[in-house]
């Protein structure tokens, strides 16, 4: 049984703050400062370039990949880390298209995070006019997968509503239609149980600064199904994906397995912090995470709906097809979220009118959820959001 009182103690949480935005940026593990100081002062400072060998910096991308792999049902050696999620989306999509050369349509839904669709559009335009992106509503995905599709690319948990796709069922349908399957786990990894191996997914990508608490700018990860890994051609043929980086050959030869999906120099300081964050997951059972997540989110929905009818639930009411977040529609959602933050409760806003709240059992308590729901209802019911400072849009919403 996971001890959530112990995991909560491992995070720095500002006094008096209720933080329900871990689905955007997780809080800082208390160990992060010491780890960053060690890497900067003792490794970079004292070892200089020797840190690549003496501190074993070069193995960090795969070491972290294996630790993330245990949380997403991926076998050892099938996940690597580095670069950004957008880069990993591009890599996965380009490689998947090459595995299915007779087809030219990429299929997704409008619940996918926009950057995934942007990367797809950019890649397809580069490949030629015959290539196209087909996008449907999330609820219509299963009905539109057919033998014209080259690649199905979906985010498992909708960033706006928390609606969750059935990974196993959709992957099976994609394969039956002869398509390659890519999953974006940005709102899944560390939030809900994921089993890529059982689902037989071909590729998966994700970020580590949300539920995995790696900090702003933390590196992304990519998974390639082991039986595909040595067949995949990395479209971004980076130096560190080379079979022998320090041979300095002028021709590119891909490295073994998923290591070929490495591109640029790993961000060592950020990766060291991520490694510290992943230490918190030792002894954590994802089944326990899911049970507590549902308890927190269901209580929040119950209290908000009891306290106001002005905010409308847009997340699935049934917790089973819902990730670890809850969203309500409110016409003045942006201002209401700013008013909420002013009361020391942090959620976030997604255009055009979504108030979004993430639930992270590693550090969120039932008491915090109840407090947040009460304050939100008060703000919505009394119109406390209707002040100029709350209406002024900031750069990040």
DOKOLPA-237494 format. One line per 4 residues: number of its first residue (from 0); their letters; for each residue x, y, z of N, C-alpha, C. Coordinates in steps of 0.05 Angstrom, whole numbers. Layout:
<rs>
NUM = A = X:Y:Z:X:Y:Z:X:Y:Z  ...
</rs>
This chain:
<rs>
0 = XXXX = 17:-24:0:0:0:0:18:25:0  13:43:-19:30:67:-21:24:86:3  45:96:14:43:115:37:44:143:25  20:155:21:19:181:8:27:204:28
4 = XXXX = 25:199:53:35:219:72:66:221:70  79:199:64:108:199:60:115:213:34  101:207:12:108:219:-13:103:249:-12  82:258:1:77:287:3:100:301:17
8 = XXXX = 112:288:37:134:301:51:159:305:34  159:292:11:183:294:-6:182:317:-26  160:333:-25:157:356:-43:158:382:-27  169:402:-40:167:429:-29:140:441:-38
12 = XXXX = 122:446:-19:96:458:-25:94:483:-8  92:506:-21:90:532:-6:68:531:15  74:541:38:56:541:61:29:554:53  7:540:59:-19:551:54:-30:549:26
16 = XXXX = -14:538:8:-22:537:-21:-34:510:-27  -57:510:-40:-69:485:-51:-62:484:-80  -46:464:-88:-35:463:-115:-49:441:-131  -67:450:-149:-81:431:-166:-74:436:-195
20 = XXXX = -48:440:-200:-39:446:-228:-15:428:-235  -12:405:-221:10:387:-228:7:375:-255  -16:378:-268:-20:369:-295:-8:388:-315  2:411:-305:17:430:-322:46:431:-314
24 = XXXX = 51:433:-288:79:433:-278:78:422:-250  92:400:-246:93:388:-219:110:404:-200  105:402:-174:121:417:-155:150:406:-152  166:421:-139:195:414:-136:199:392:-115
28 = XXXX = 212:370:-122:220:352:-101:240:365:-82  239:360:-56:257:373:-38:286:367:-44  291:344:-56:319:336:-61:330:351:-85  314:366:-100:323:377:-126:346:397:-121
32 = XXXX = 344:414:-101:364:435:-96:391:422:-91  392:402:-74:417:389:-68:429:375:-92  412:362:-107:421:348:-132:432:368:-151  418:391:-156:428:411:-175:454:422:-165
36 = XXXX = 457:428:-140:482:439:-129:505:419:-133  499:393:-128:520:373:-131:529:371:-160  510:371:-179:518:369:-207:533:393:-216  523:417:-208:536:442:-216:564:445:-203
40 = XXXX = 565:442:-177:590:447:-162:610:424:-163  600:400:-157:619:378:-154:626:364:-181  606:363:-198:611:349:-224:620:369:-245  602:387:-254:611:406:-274:634:424:-264
44 = XXXX = 631:434:-239:652:452:-228:679:439:-225  680:415:-214:706:402:-208:715:383:-230  696:370:-243:704:350:-263:706:361:-291  692:384:-296:690:395:-322:682:374:-343
48 = XXXX = 696:372:-365:688:353:-385:690:324:-376  706:320:-356:709:293:-345:684:282:-333  664:299:-328:639:290:-317:624:270:-335  629:272:-361:616:253:-379:624:224:-373
52 = XXXX = 649:220:-363:657:194:-356:656:190:-326  668:208:-310:670:204:-281:642:204:-268  624:221:-277:597:223:-265:577:207:-281  587:194:-303:570:177:-320:546:192:-331
56 = XXXX = 551:217:-340:529:233:-352:517:219:-377  535:206:-392:526:196:-418:504:175:-415  503:161:-393:483:139:-390:456:150:-379  455:175:-372:430:186:-360:405:182:-377
60 = XXXX = 406:188:-403:382:185:-419:369:157:-418  386:137:-419:375:110:-418:367:101:-389  383:110:-370:376:104:-342:349:115:-335  345:140:-342:319:153:-337:297:139:-353
64 = XXXX = 303:131:-377:283:117:-394:274:92:-380  292:77:-368:284:53:-355:266:58:-331  272:80:-316:256:87:-293:228:95:-301  226:111:-323:200:119:-333:186:94:-344
68 = XXXX = 200:77:-357:189:53:-369:173:36:-349  183:35:-324:169:20:-303:141:31:-297  137:57:-303:112:70:-297:92:69:-320  102:61:-344:85:61:-367:84:33:-381
72 = XXXX = 93:13:-367:91:-14:-377:109:-20:-401  133:-8:-400:153:-12:-422:176:-28:-411  186:-47:-426:209:-63:-417:235:-47:-416  254:-56:-401:280:-43:-399:292:-40:-427
76 = XXXX = 304:-18:-432:318:-13:-457:300:-4:-480  274:2:-474:256:10:-496:248:39:-495  258:54:-475:251:82:-471:277:98:-468  279:121:-482:302:139:-477:291:167:-473
80 = XXXX = 307:184:-462:299:212:-455:317:232:-468  306:256:-472:321:278:-483:305:295:-501  314:319:-507:301:337:-526:273:345:-514  255:354:-531:229:363:-522:207:344:-533
84 = XXXX = 183:346:-522:162:329:-531:156:334:-561  157:358:-570:152:364:-598:172:349:-616  197:349:-608:217:334:-623:211:304:-624  203:294:-601:197:265:-599:172:258:-615
88 = XXXX = 152:275:-616:129:271:-633:138:269:-663  155:288:-671:164:289:-699:179:263:-705  197:255:-687:213:230:-691:194:206:-695  176:203:-676:158:180:-676:142:179:-702
92 = XXXX = 131:203:-709:113:204:-732:129:199:-758  152:211:-761:168:206:-785:176:177:-788  184:165:-766:192:137:-767:168:119:-773  145:125:-761:121:109:-765:112:110:-794
96 = XXXX = 113:133:-806:105:136:-834:123:119:-852  149:118:-846:167:102:-863:161:72:-860  151:64:-837:144:36:-833:119:28:-848  104:47:-858:79:42:-873:79:57:-899
100 = XXXX = 98:51:-917:103:68:-941:80:69:-961  62:51:-960:40:51:-980:17:70:-974  18:83:-951:-4:100:-942:6:128:-935  -12:148:-937:-3:175:-934:-20:192:-915
104 = XXXX = -37:180:-900:-55:195:-882:-48:190:-853  -44:212:-838:-41:211:-809:-68:218:-797  -76:203:-777:-103:206:-765:-100:214:-736  -115:234:-728:-115:243:-700:-142:254:-693
108 = XXXX = -144:266:-669:-169:278:-660:-164:306:-650  -186:322:-648:-182:350:-639:-179:353:-609  -177:330:-595:-169:331:-567:-140:327:-563  -126:322:-585:-97:320:-584:-85:347:-577
112 = XXXX = -62:347:-564:-50:373:-557:-41:386:-583  -47:412:-586:-42:425:-612:-14:422:-623  7:421:-606:34:419:-617:38:393:-632  24:371:-623:26:346:-638:15:349:-666
116 = XXXX = -7:364:-668:-19:368:-695:-2:387:-711  10:407:-698:28:426:-712:52:410:-724  64:393:-708:87:378:-717:79:360:-740  56:348:-738:46:331:-760:42:347:-786
120 = XXXX = 30:370:-783:25:387:-807:51:395:-820  71:403:-804:97:411:-814:111:389:-828  111:365:-816:124:342:-829:110:334:-855  84:333:-854:69:324:-878:72:344:-902
124 = XXXX = 74:370:-896:78:389:-917:106:385:-929  125:377:-913:152:372:-923:153:347:-941  135:328:-936:135:303:-951:121:305:-977  103:324:-980:90:328:-1006:60:330:-1004
128 = XXXX = 48:338:-1026:19:344:-1026:1:320:-1022  12:296:-1028:-4:272:-1025:-9:264:-996  8:275:-978:5:268:-950:-15:287:-936  -31:276:-919:-52:292:-906:-56:284:-877
132 = XXXX = -67:303:-862:-74:299:-834:-104:299:-832  -115:278:-821:-144:276:-817:-150:278:-787  -168:296:-779:-174:301:-751:-204:299:-747  -213:284:-727:-241:281:-720:-245:287:-690
136 = XXXX = -270:287:-682:-276:289:-653:-266:264:-638  -258:267:-613:-248:244:-598:-268:220:-598  -294:227:-595:-314:206:-593:-317:190:-620  -307:202:-642:-311:189:-668:-286:174:-677
140 = XXXX = -265:173:-661:-240:161:-669:-244:132:-679  -256:115:-663:-259:87:-670:-273:82:-696  -292:100:-702:-308:97:-727:-294:105:-752  -271:118:-749:-257:129:-773:-230:116:-779
144 = XXXX = -223:96:-763:-198:82:-769:-203:61:-791  -190:64:-814:-194:45:-836:-168:40:-850  -169:25:-872:-144:17:-885:-132:39:-903  -142:64:-901:-129:86:-914:-109:100:-896
148 = XXXX = -110:93:-870:-93:107:-850:-66:95:-848  -45:111:-849:-18:102:-845:-11:101:-815  -18:123:-801:-10:125:-773:-33:137:-757  -40:125:-734:-58:137:-715:-42:149:-693
152 = XXXX = -46:175:-688:-30:190:-668:-50:203:-649  -50:195:-624:-70:205:-604:-56:211:-578  -67:231:-564:-60:235:-536:-80:219:-519  -70:202:-502:-88:184:-487:-108:199:-471
156 = XXXX = -98:220:-456:-116:236:-439:-118:264:-451  -142:272:-457:-148:298:-469:-139:320:-450  -122:338:-460:-111:359:-442:-132:378:-432  -155:380:-447:-176:400:-439:-195:387:-419
160 = XXXX = -205:364:-425:-227:352:-409:-219:329:-392  -196:317:-397:-188:293:-383:-200:267:-394  -216:269:-416:-227:245:-428:-205:227:-436  -207:201:-430:-186:182:-435:-194:161:-456
164 = XXXX = -177:158:-476:-182:138:-496:-176:110:-484  -188:90:-496:-182:62:-489:-158:53:-506  -135:54:-493:-110:49:-508:-109:22:-521  -116:2:-507:-115:-26:-518:-134:-29:-541
168 = XXXX = -159:-20:-538:-179:-23:-559:-171:-8:-585  -162:17:-581:-156:33:-605:-131:23:-619  -111:15:-603:-87:3:-615:-94:-22:-631  -110:-38:-619:-119:-63:-634:-133:-56:-660
172 = XXXX = -151:-36:-659:-165:-28:-683:-146:-17:-704  -127:-1:-695:-107:10:-714:-91:-12:-727  -83:-32:-712:-67:-54:-723:-84:-71:-742  -109:-75:-735:-127:-90:-753:-130:-77:-780
176 = XXXX = -128:-50:-779:-131:-34:-804:-104:-31:-818  -83:-42:-806:-56:-40:-818:-42:-14:-813  -50:1:-792:-38:27:-785:-18:23:-762  0:42:-760:19:44:-738:7:62:-717
180 = XXXX = 12:55:-691:-1:69:-669:20:85:-652  15:111:-649:31:128:-632:14:139:-610  23:137:-585:9:149:-562:25:171:-549  12:194:-544:24:215:-528:15:212:-500
184 = XXXX = 34:208:-481:28:203:-453:33:227:-435  32:251:-447:38:275:-431:20:277:-406  -5:269:-408:-24:271:-385:-30:244:-374  -14:224:-381:-18:197:-371:5:187:-353
188 = XXXX = 29:192:-361:52:181:-346:53:193:-318  50:175:-298:50:184:-270:22:192:-261  3:192:-279:-25:200:-271:-44:176:-271  -41:158:-290:-59:135:-292:-41:111:-299
192 = XXXX = -51:87:-292:-36:63:-300:-34:61:-331  -11:56:-341:-7:52:-370:9:26:-374  1:11:-394:15:-14:-401:19:-15:-431  41:-3:-440:47:-2:-469:51:-30:-480
196 = XXXX = 64:-48:-465:69:-75:-474:43:-90:-478  26:-89:-458:0:-103:-460:-17:-93:-483  -16:-66:-488:-31:-54:-509:-19:-59:-537  7:-67:-537:22:-72:-562:26:-46:-578
200 = XXXX = 28:-24:-564:33:2:-577:59:2:-592  60:16:-614:85:17:-631:104:38:-621  93:62:-615:109:84:-605:94:98:-583  109:111:-565:96:128:-545:116:151:-539
204 = XXXX = 105:174:-533:122:197:-526:109:210:-502  124:227:-488:112:241:-466:132:261:-454  122:278:-436:139:297:-422:142:289:-393  160:302:-379:166:294:-351:163:316:-331
208 = XXXX = 153:339:-340:150:362:-321:123:364:-309  104:347:-317:78:347:-305:76:328:-281  64:305:-285:60:287:-262:86:274:-253  107:275:-269:133:263:-261:151:283:-247
212 = XXXX = 143:308:-246:155:329:-229:185:334:-235  192:333:-261:220:337:-268:228:366:-270  209:385:-267:216:414:-268:212:426:-295  210:453:-297:205:466:-323:228:460:-342
216 = XXXX = 220:452:-366:241:445:-386:252:417:-383  241:401:-366:251:373:-363:248:358:-389  266:340:-394:267:327:-421:243:309:-426  238:304:-451:216:286:-459:227:258:-461
220 = XXXX = 208:239:-466:217:211:-470:203:200:-495  215:179:-506:203:164:-528:206:135:-524  185:120:-530:185:91:-529:182:80:-558  197:59:-564:194:45:-589:190:15:-582
224 = XXXX = 170:3:-593:165:-26:-587:191:-41:-594  200:-58:-576:227:-71:-579:230:-85:-606  210:-98:-617:214:-113:-642:215:-94:-666  208:-68:-662:210:-49:-683:236:-32:-681
228 = XXXX = 248:-31:-658:269:-12:-652:292:-13:-671  300:-36:-680:323:-38:-699:315:-35:-728  289:-32:-733:280:-27:-760:274:3:-765  271:17:-744:263:46:-746:286:63:-755
232 = XXXX = 281:80:-775:301:99:-784:295:126:-771  314:136:-755:309:162:-742:311:185:-762  290:199:-767:290:221:-786:309:244:-777  311:248:-750:329:267:-739:354:251:-730
236 = XXXX = 374:251:-748:397:233:-744:418:248:-728  413:250:-702:432:265:-685:457:250:-678  477:265:-670:503:254:-664:501:232:-642  484:237:-622:483:218:-600:465:194:-606
240 = XXXX = 452:194:-629:438:170:-638:455:153:-656  479:161:-661:498:146:-678:507:121:-664  513:101:-680:524:76:-669:550:80:-653  566:98:-663:592:103:-650:598:133:-651
244 = XXXX = 586:149:-632:589:178:-634:618:188:-635  635:174:-620:662:184:-618:681:173:-639  670:159:-659:685:151:-682:687:174:-702  668:193:-699:667:217:-715:666:211:-745
248 = XXXX = 651:190:-752:647:183:-780:630:204:-793  634:208:-819:618:228:-833:591:216:-843  589:190:-843:563:177:-850:549:169:-825  522:170:-826:506:164:-802:499:134:-802
252 = XXXX = 504:121:-780:495:94:-775:480:93:-749  454:86:-750:438:87:-725:448:68:-704  446:78:-679:453:61:-656:433:38:-653  439:21:-633:422:-2:-628:397:5:-614
256 = XXXX = 374:-6:-623:349:-3:-609:341:26:-606  328:32:-584:316:58:-580:338:80:-577  363:72:-572:384:92:-569:387:109:-595  379:98:-617:380:113:-642:361:137:-643
260 = XXXX = 343:137:-624:324:160:-622:334:183:-605  359:180:-596:372:203:-583:380:223:-605  379:249:-598:386:269:-618:408:286:-608  402:305:-590:421:325:-582:434:318:-555
264 = XXXX = 453:335:-547:467:332:-521:447:333:-499  448:313:-480:429:313:-458:432:336:-439  410:348:-430:412:370:-410:417:358:-382  442:356:-375:450:340:-352:438:350:-326
268 = XXXX = 439:376:-321:429:387:-296:399:380:-294  384:385:-315:355:379:-314:350:349:-311  366:333:-324:362:304:-322:369:294:-294  388:306:-281:395:298:-254:372:305:-235
272 = XXXX = 359:328:-239:335:335:-223:313:315:-228  309:308:-254:288:288:-260:294:261:-247  319:254:-246:326:229:-233:318:230:-203  323:253:-191:315:256:-163:285:255:-160
276 = XXXX = 270:266:-179:241:266:-178:231:237:-180  244:222:-197:235:194:-201:241:176:-177  259:185:-160:264:170:-135:239:169:-118  222:190:-119:198:191:-103:179:168:-111
280 = XXXX = 181:158:-136:163:137:-145:171:109:-136  195:107:-123:202:81:-113:183:72:-92  171:49:-95:152:39:-75:123:48:-80  119:64:-100:92:74:-107:79:55:-126
284 = XXXX = 54:47:-120:39:29:-136:20:45:-153  21:42:-180:3:58:-197:-26:52:-193  -32:28:-184:-60:21:-177:-69:38:-154  -52:42:-134:-59:59:-111:-63:89:-121
288 = XXXX = -45:97:-138:-48:124:-150:-75:128:-162  -84:108:-178:-109:110:-192:-133:111:-172  -132:94:-152:-154:94:-132:-156:121:-118  -133:131:-109:-134:157:-95:-142:180:-114
292 = XXXX = -132:179:-138:-139:200:-158:-169:201:-162  -182:178:-165:-211:177:-168:-225:188:-144  -215:181:-120:-227:191:-96:-226:221:-94  -203:233:-101:-200:262:-100:-217:276:-121
296 = XXXX = -216:266:-145:-231:279:-167:-261:277:-163  -271:254:-154:-299:250:-150:-310:269:-128  -294:271:-107:-302:289:-85:-303:318:-95  -284:326:-111:-284:353:-122:-308:359:-139
300 = XXXX = -315:340:-157:-339:343:-173:-364:345:-156  -366:328:-137:-390:328:-119:-393:354:-105  -372:366:-94:-374:391:-79:-378:415:-97  -365:415:-120:-370:438:-138:-398:438:-148
304 = XXXX = -409:415:-156:-436:414:-166:-457:420:-145  -450:413:-120:-468:420:-98:-468:449:-91  -445:463:-98:-442:491:-90:-449:511:-111  -451:503:-136:-458:522:-157:-468:507:-182
308 = XXXX = -487:519:-196:-495:508:-222:-485:525:-245  -468:544:-239:-457:562:-259:-433:551:-273  -420:532:-261:-397:518:-273:-406:490:-282  -402:484:-307:-413:459:-319:-390:439:-323
312 = XXXX = -394:415:-313:-374:394:-317:-371:387:-346  -346:387:-356:-341:379:-384:-324:354:-385  -314:345:-362:-300:320:-361:-319:297:-359  -312:272:-367:-330:250:-363:-338:247:-334
316 = XXXX = -363:242:-329:-372:239:-301:-363:212:-290  -363:192:-307:-353:166:-299:-322:168:-297  -311:161:-274:-282:164:-271:-265:145:-288  -277:123:-297:-261:103:-312:-250:114:-338
320 = XXXX = -265:128:-354:-253:139:-379:-243:168:-375  -235:174:-351:-224:201:-344:-197:199:-332  -179:216:-341:-152:217:-329:-152:229:-301  -130:239:-292:-128:250:-265:-132:280:-265
324 = XXXX = -152:289:-279:-159:318:-280:-189:321:-283  -199:345:-275:-227:351:-278:-229:379:-289  -247:383:-308:-251:409:-320:-280:418:-319  -284:444:-314:-310:456:-313:-311:479:-333
328 = XXXX = -333:482:-347:-337:504:-365:-350:527:-350  -339:551:-353:-350:575:-340:-343:598:-359  -363:614:-366:-360:636:-385:-336:654:-379  -332:659:-353:-310:677:-344:-289:660:-330
332 = XXXX = -283:637:-343:-264:618:-331:-236:630:-325  -226:646:-344:-200:658:-340:-199:675:-314  -218:693:-312:-219:711:-289:-223:695:-263  -240:675:-265:-246:659:-241:-221:644:-231
336 = XXXX = -205:634:-250:-180:621:-242:-160:640:-230  -159:665:-240:-141:685:-228:-150:692:-200  -177:694:-196:-187:699:-169:-181:676:-151  -182:652:-161:-177:628:-145:-147:628:-136
340 = XXXX = -129:635:-155:-101:636:-149:-95:657:-127  -110:679:-129:-107:700:-109:-115:691:-81  -131:669:-80:-139:657:-55:-122:633:-48  -99:630:-61:-80:609:-55:-90:581:-63
344 = XXXX = -106:580:-84:-113:554:-96:-106:556:-126  -88:539:-134:-78:540:-162:-90:519:-179  -106:528:-199:-114:511:-221:-104:525:-246  -115:518:-270:-107:533:-293:-131:535:-313
348 = XXXX = -126:551:-334:-147:558:-353:-139:548:-381  -158:537:-395:-153:530:-423:-175:542:-440  -167:557:-461:-186:571:-478:-205:551:-491  -230:559:-495:-240:587:-491:-252:592:-463
352 = XXXX = -259:571:-449:-274:576:-424:-272:553:-404  -249:539:-404:-245:515:-387:-229:521:-363  -240:515:-339:-225:516:-314:-216:487:-309  -189:483:-306:-178:456:-305:-163:451:-279
356 = XXXX = -167:428:-268:-155:421:-242:-143:393:-243  -118:391:-236:-104:365:-236:-102:354:-207  -104:328:-205:-103:315:-179:-80:295:-178  -61:301:-160:-36:286:-158:-34:273:-131
360 = XXXX = -41:248:-128:-41:235:-102:-14:235:-87  8:238:-102:33:239:-88:34:262:-67  19:283:-72:20:306:-53:-7:319:-48  -28:314:-63:-54:326:-58:-70:310:-37
364 = XXXX = -83:324:-19:-99:311:2:-128:316:-3  -145:300:10:-174:304:8:-182:330:20  -169:338:42:-176:364:55:-170:387:36  -149:386:21:-143:407:2:-164:409:-20
368 = XXXX = -172:386:-29:-192:385:-50:-218:397:-41  -226:391:-16:-251:402:-5:-249:432:-2  -225:441:7:-221:470:10:-222:484:-17  -209:473:-37:-209:485:-64:-237:487:-75
372 = XXXX = -253:465:-73:-280:465:-83:-297:487:-70  -294:490:-44:-309:511:-30:-302:539:-39  -277:544:-43:-268:571:-51:-277:576:-80  -275:556:-97:-283:559:-125:-313:566:-127
376 = XXXX = -329:552:-112:-358:557:-112:-364:585:-102  -351:594:-82:-355:621:-71:-348:642:-92  -326:638:-106:-318:658:-127:-338:659:-150  -347:636:-159:-366:635:-181:-393:646:-173
380 = XXXX = -402:639:-150:-429:647:-141:-430:677:-134  -409:688:-122:-410:716:-113:-400:736:-134  -389:725:-156:-378:743:-176:-352:756:-168  -338:743:-149:-312:754:-139:-291:755:-161
384 = XXXX = -296:741:-183:-277:742:-205:-278:768:-221  -299:783:-217:-305:806:-234:-289:831:-225  -263:830:-228:-245:852:-221:-225:855:-243  -216:880:-249:-198:885:-271:-173:868:-270
388 = XXXX = -161:865:-246:-136:850:-245:-139:821:-252  -163:810:-248:-168:782:-254:-174:778:-284  -183:799:-297:-190:797:-326:-166:802:-344  -145:814:-334:-122:820:-350:-107:794:-357
392 = XXXX = -105:789:-383:-92:764:-392:-61:766:-389  -50:745:-377:-21:743:-375:-10:726:-398  16:725:-401:28:710:-423:22:681:-422  22:670:-397:16:641:-393:-10:639:-378
396 = X = -29:624:-389:-55:621:-376:-58:593:-364
</rs>
